[in-house]
Amino acid sequence: MTKTERLKMIKEAHARLIFKKRQAANAATVRRWTDEVERPRRAKEEAEFDAMIESLDENHNHWTDAPKYAETHYGDVARNTLREWDE
């Protein structure tokens, strides 16, 4: 192996090393950006989504007082039906 071949191999190895260092630096920049910017934004969106899902568990259309519902919406019909069932 001649001196020029060795120097060429050393330059190629140096170029690969520099490339890998740049990749690592870029990855560190992306990780830092993700930690500082992206993670809080995602946490906020996740909290909003969880709150929306929790609100879906509440049924705003149900009546908790069945006799009041029957009286409000059916009135005399409901009272007559109850009388017939009691007899």
C-alpha positions in Angstrom: 0.0 0.0 0.0 1.5 3.3 -1.0 1.4 6.5 0.8 -1.2 8.1 -1.5 -3.5 5.1 -1.1 -3.2 5.4 2.7 -3.9 9.1 2.6 -6.9 8.5 0.4 -8.3 5.9 2.9 -7.7 8.2 5.8 -9.6 11.0 4.0 -12.5 8.7 3.2 -12.6 7.6 6.8 -12.5 11.2 7.9 -15.3 12.1 5.6 -17.5 9.3 7.0 -16.6 10.4 10.6 -17.6 14.0 9.8 -20.9 12.8 8.2 -21.7 10.7 11.3 -21.0 13.6 13.6 -23.2 15.9 11.6 -26.0 13.3 11.7 -25.6 13.0 15.5 -25.7 16.8 15.8 -28.8 17.1 13.6 -30.5 14.3 15.6 -29.7 16.2 18.9 -31.1 19.4 17.4 -34.3 17.6 16.5 -34.6 15.9 19.9 -34.1 19.3 21.6 -36.7 20.9 19.4 -39.1 18.0 20.1 -38.6 18.3 23.9 -39.0 22.1 23.9 -41.6 22.8 21.3 -43.4 19.6 20.2 -43.9 17.9 23.5 -45.8 20.8 25.2 -48.0 21.2 22.1 -48.8 17.5 22.0 -49.5 17.5 25.7 -52.0 20.4 25.3 -53.7 18.6 22.3 -53.8 15.4 24.3 -55.4 17.1 27.3 -58.0 18.7 25.0 -58.7 15.4 23.4 -59.1 13.6 26.7 -61.5 16.3 28.0 -63.6 16.0 24.8 -63.7 12.2 25.3 -64.7 12.6 29.0 -67.5 14.9 27.9 -68.8 12.3 25.6 -69.5 10.1 28.6 -72.0 12.5 29.9 -75.5 12.1 28.4 -77.2 15.4 28.5 -80.3 14.0 27.0 -81.4 11.6 29.7 -83.9 12.3 32.4 -83.0 11.3 36.0 -86.5 11.8 37.2 -88.8 9.5 35.3 -92.1 10.6 36.9 -91.3 14.3 36.1 -90.5 13.3 32.5 -93.8 11.4 32.2 -95.7 14.3 33.7 -94.0 16.9 31.5 -94.3 15.1 28.2 -97.3 12.8 28.6 -99.4 14.3 31.3 -102.9 12.8 31.4 -101.9 9.8 29.3 -99.2 8.8 31.8 -101.5 9.3 34.8 -104.3 7.2 33.2 -101.9 4.5 32.3 -100.5 4.3 35.8 -104.0 4.2 37.2 -104.9 1.3 34.9 -101.8 -0.6 36.0 -102.6 -0.1 39.7 -106.1 -1.5 39.3 
